[in-house]
Amino acid sequence: MANHLVGRPGEGLGRGVCGALPRVLGLTVFGPPFDPRSWSGSSSKLFSCLKRQGALVGAYSVDLTKAQKLPSATWNFSFNRRRLYLNLMKSHMSNVLRTRNALQILRQVTSDYDALLQISAMFLAAPPGGVLHCSYHDGNTALSRRAEYSYTKASRRVLKESWQDEQRFYRGVDLVFTMSEWLRQSMITDFGVAEDQVVTVGAGPNLSYVDELTCSPPQAKDHGGKIVLFVGLDFEGKGGPTLLDAFRRVRKEIPTAKLRIVGCRPALREPGVEVVGPLDKSDPGEEARLRRLYDESSLFVLPTRYESFGIVFLEAMYHRLPCIGSRICAIPEIVRDGETGFLVLPNDPVALADRMILLLRDEGLARRMGERGFERASTNLSWERVVQRMLVAIGERLK
């Protein structure tokens, strides 16, 4: 089991009252808590920010060991690799095993803490009496079960198990933090969590050089290259075929337009299309290349069929790119239609091409939308703001 304790931050702090910061213990399910590859880097950014604030007592992983993964993977086997992954993540067997790991960790922790913050509902930790039990989420089973997001589903049996496990979880947790208001409303309506128990805190970008983007003097972005950027691990699920159809229409109007595909490697041979493939942001050289791709692009497009939050939109906005996304899930909370970019319905290549052509032709509009996106992201969508909102909510509950 990968356990990662971080120093002794929080020494000398009070019980989260009278203005003192609460002491937080973190648990995550998506690999080592400070590994930039875990949960796309979100757990590392969150816990590192809590540590900088002096509120983090420790952070641990409750992820399955290799020995634990084998029986769970065997019981939940599928020839579809994505379904096998989702089955392994969401099954009741995996939940039980992670819960055992969490209980073992909590028995070994000697530091005092006021709040237990766990990422996801994929295990049920049991903090000591008097400790506030909090959780942080980008999605839930109620949303992934919906018919319009069918490509993301685990097996029917595992979805039923996950639904039952999450119902038990939300009945016992004290405070639920969500990345989006879209998810917050689902927690209230689908799981019956009381409104005052669910707090939308947002998320931030998972880039190591964010401070350089926000603190450096702004430079005029060149939109003349007519380069469209797509970043996503799942080409089909993130709307890649729709984008490809739209881009063909764009090329008829703007023959010099280019499309760069990052994060995945679809087998494509299309005029104007460059498949860059996966880039590991934990590798300095590959992250530097990703930064250059953002800097060279004219706009960012992700016509996804499902997106639990959409941190990649934030990262594009930090690079002053106008964004085109789908009018679904939490994306309208990030991309403001007509202000920081445009929203279109999924699977609509005609509407998507129309918006792409508009922004590629009107460089002034693209620049204005990119600047507004940067202002919005840098002032409201950061991990510092996430942690601030969390600590305020925890502190209120501890009074």
C-alpha positions, -999 to 999 in steps of 0.1 A, spaced: 0 0 0 14 34 -10 12 56 22 27 91 20 29 111 52 39 147 48 59 163 76 42 178 105 23 208 91 -5 220 113 16 219 146 4 245 170 -30 250 153 -62 250 173 -93 229 167 -104 249 137 -121 276 158 -114 311 168 -97 318 135 -72 289 136 -69 267 106 -84 233 109 -61 203 108 -69 180 79 -59 144 72 -62 134 35 -71 100 20 -72 93 -18 -81 64 -39 -63 73 -72 -27 64 -64 0 82 -44 -14 115 -32 15 136 -43 22 118 -76 14 143 -104 0 114 -125 -26 105 -99 -61 116 -107 -47 137 -135 -27 156 -109 -57 169 -89 -49 151 -57 -13 163 -58 -24 199 -64 -51 198 -37 -29 182 -10 1 204 -18 -20 235 -15 -34 223 18 2 217 30 13 252 19 -16 267 39 -4 248 70 -36 228 73 -25 193 62 -15 168 88 -8 140 64 -20 124 31 -23 87 23 -34 64 -5 -59 37 2 -56 23 -33 -57 -15 -39 -24 -33 -36 -14 -56 -65 -25 -86 -44 -59 -70 -39 -64 -60 -75 -61 -96 -88 -93 -111 -72 -113 -79 -78 -102 -78 -115 -110 -115 -119 -144 -112 -104 -152 -81 -124 -135 -91 -156 -145 -77 -190 -128 -80 -224 -136 -43 -229 -106 -26 -213 -125 6 -203 -153 -15 -187 -127 -36 -168 -111 -4 -155 -145 10 -144 -155 -23 -129 -123 -25 -109 -128 11 -96 -165 9 -88 -172 -26 -77 -183 -34 -41 -154 -58 -37 -129 -30 -44 -148 -7 -21 -146 -32 8 -108 -37 2 -101 0 1 -122 5 32 -100 -20 50 -69 -1 38 -84 32 51 -92 17 85 -57 3 88 -42 37 80 -64 56 105 -54 31 132 -17 40 125 -21 78 124 -8 94 156 -13 131 148 -44 149 160 -67 162 132 -100 180 131 -112 168 96 -108 138 74 -109 147 38 -113 117 14 -113 119 -24 -142 100 -39 -169 78 -24 -151 45 -34 -144 36 2 -159 43 36 -134 56 61 -144 58 98 -127 88 115 -125 89 153 -153 106 172 -153 143 170 -135 144 137 -155 159 107 -158 135 78 -155 153 45 -153 142 8 -144 157 -25 -158 147 -59 -159 154 -96 -187 130 -104 -210 102 -90 -227 70 -100 -261 87 -105 -247 108 -133 -226 80 -149 -258 58 -150 -276 82 -173 -284 69 -208 -267 99 -226 -234 89 -210 -237 52 -217 -202 49 -232 -187 56 -197 -206 28 -180 -193 -1 -159 -212 -34 -161 -249 -33 -149 -241 -53 -118 -212 -31 -108 -232 1 -114 -259 -13 -90 -232 -21 -64 -217 13 -68 -251 30 -65 -258 11 -32 -223 18 -18 -227 55 -26 -261 57 -9 -245 43 23 -216 67 20 -235 99 16 -258 90 45 -227 89 68 -205 118 56 -207 152 73 -196 175 44 -195 169 7 -173 191 -16 -180 191 -53 -161 205 -82 -193 219 -98 -228 231 -90 -240 205 -116 -227 178 -94 -239 195 -62 -275 194 -74 -271 157 -82 -259 150 -47 -290 168 -34 -316 153 -57 -302 119 -65 -288 110 -31 -309 132 -7 -279 150 8 -290 181 27 -283 213 9 -262 227 37 -240 196 36 -229 201 0 -205 229 -10 -193 237 -45 -156 245 -43 -144 241 -79 -110 229 -91 -78 243 -105 -53 237 -133 -29 208 -130 1 226 -145 35 231 -127 40 265 -143 7 281 -134 25 308 -114 45 318 -145 13 322 -165 -4 344 -138 26 364 -126 44 372 -158 35 403 -178 8 394 -203 20 390 -239 -2 395 -270 -12 361 -282 -8 354 -319 -40 338 -333 -29 340 -369 -16 304 -371 -52 290 -374 -43 261 -351 -71 242 -333 -60 222 -302 -77 191 -288 -65 175 -256 -81 143 -244 -72 107 -235 -103 92 -251 -107 104 -287 -142 89 -292 -156 97 -258 -142 133 -259 -160 140 -292 -130 134 -315 -151 120 -344 -174 151 -342 -144 174 -342 -129 156 -372 -162 160 -391 -163 197 -382 -127 203 -391 -132 189 -426 -159 216 -430 -136 242 -416 -108 233 -441 -132 239 -470 -136 275 -457 -101 280 -443 -76 257 -461 -47 268 -439 -64 256 -407 -46 230 -387 -58 205 -360 -35 191 -334 -46 161 -313 -29 156 -279 -34 129 -253 -44 101 -275 -33 85 -307 -62 78 -331 -52 62 -364 -58 92 -387 -44 104 -420 -62 137 -426 -50 168 -444 -41 195 -418 -44 170 -388 -13 163 -366 -16 135 -340 8 145 -313 -2 116 -289 0 114 -251 22 138 -232 31 132 -195 29 164 -175 50 148 -148 79 148 -173 94 183 -176 102 179 -213 68 166 -222 51 193 -202 72 220 -218 61 206 -252 24 207 -241 29 243 -230 43 252 -265 13 235 -281 -11 257 -260 10 288 -268 10 282 -305 -28 274 -308 -55 298 -318 -84 281 -300 -91 250 -279 -120 226 -288 -133 196 -269 -168 186 -280 -170 158 -254 -199 135 -248 -193 135 -211 -171 155 -188 -174 153 -150 -157 187 -146 -133 197 -174 -100 208 -159 -85 208 -194 -107 238 -202 -92 257 -173 -57 250 -185 -66 263 -220 -81 294 -204 -49 300 -184 -31 300 -218 -55 327 -230 -73 304 -255 -109 308 -264 -127 275 -258 -154 256 -276 -171 229 -255 -202 209 -252 -233 223 -236 -235 195 -210 -224 185 -175 -204 212 -157 -188 227 -188 -213 257 -189 -200 266 -154 -164 269 -169 -169 282 -204 -192 311 -206 -210 310 -239 -203 341 -260 -179 355 -234 -149 331 -229 -158 309 -259 -188 290 -273 -209 260 -263 -225 236 -287 -245 204 -284 -226 172 -286 -226 154 -319 -233 185 -339 -205 190 -364 -223 218 -383 -227 240 -353 -192 232 -341 -177 241 -375 -196 274 -376 -181 285 -342 -146 273 -351 -147 292 -384 -159 324 -366 -130 323 -341 -104 314 -367 -115 343 -390 -120 369 -363 -87 371 -345 -98 401 -324 -128 382 -311 -106 352 -303 -81 374 -285 -109 391 -264 -125 358 -254 -91 344 -245 -83 373 -223 -117 371 -205 -111 334 -200 -78 340 -185 -92 366 -161 -120 343 -151 -97 313 -145 -69 331 -127 -92 349 -103 -118 322 -96 -106 288 -107 -74 279 -88 -64 254 -62 -58 282 -37 -95 292 -40 -106 255 -37 -87 251 -5 -99 285 9 -135 274 3 -129 240 19 -113 254 50 -140 280 55 -167 254 53 -148 230 76 -142 258 101 -178 268 102 -188 232 109 -162 229 137 -175 259 156 
